Amino acid sequence: MTDNSVPDELKKVHEVRRIIREGGGLMITRNGVLPVDVAMGTFFAAMDIAEGFAGYGMGAVEWLRNACDVAEQMAMSDAPRLAE
């Protein structure tokens, strides 16, 4: 992915995504952590972070549900992935 392919309003989002993906990859390759454990740890970290702006508990859960709805819509519409 080139920097020009990411809309300006999503550049920081994709930078964070890249860092988390790289860290998860290192945990898998260097520490033998299972990919499912990296995925769950990432999810729970997202919950921790969401609580900082969406509210403790259910506020953060609802925010994460909305984020999952957006991801589902993108997957179902074959929207291009900007994961590289």
Protein Blocks (a to p, Z undefined) as FASTA:
>chain_A
ZZklpcfklmmmmmmmmmmmmmmmmmmmmnopafklmmmmmmmmmmmmmmmmnoghjlmm
mmmmmmmmmmmmmmmnopacfkZZ
